[in-house]
Amino acid sequence: MRLEKENSQFLLVDVQEKLFPYIVGNEIVAKKAILLMEGMKALEIPMTAAQQYPKGLGNTIEELRPFFTKFHDKMTFSCCGNEMLVKELHEQDRKNIIIAGIEAHICVLQTVIDLKALGFQPIVVVDAVGSRTRSDYEIALERMKYEGAILTTVESILFELCFQAGSDAFRTISKLVK
């Protein structure tokens, strides 16, 4: 199945201040998430962000905040436990949900399972997702794939959504990945 920008939206899951320092390879995850969101912006793909219990885990890390005008706070591990977030995803009327965030084996995994059950197609950007341990991350990716998620990388998804060379979005994405 080819992924098209007109049928895609983006969801950032819980990349928050108090948990993020403990994520394996956190600097790479942040760098890839920024690159991904810059590409989403260039492609004019709608973006949504969730935060798990910000009172305890802090807000979304500073580097990622400028990409969003609002954040959906939640208490459930799955983003789908927030009714307003789910409503927003449905209102976009775009089946493919491109996902980045933490932790892969908890909030990202449970969100993937629930999105699939709601009729969405989750696309997990593996180099913009992380966990506190490598084994949790690896097992989570296996489970997500088993549950029907499509696994991809930042560069792969951006060029697939871009579709062809020559556009302003292509020029922006080409500069981003250099």
Secondary structure, 3 states (H helix, E strand, C coil): CCCCHHHEEEEEECCECCCHHHCCCHHHHHHHHHHHHHHHHHCCCCEEEEEECHHHHCCECHHHHHHCCCCEEECCCCHHHCHHHHHHHHHHCCCEEEEEEECHHHHHHHHHHHHHHCCCEEEEEEEEEECCCHHHHHHHHHHHHHCCCEEECHHHHHHHHHCCCCCHHHHHHHHHHC
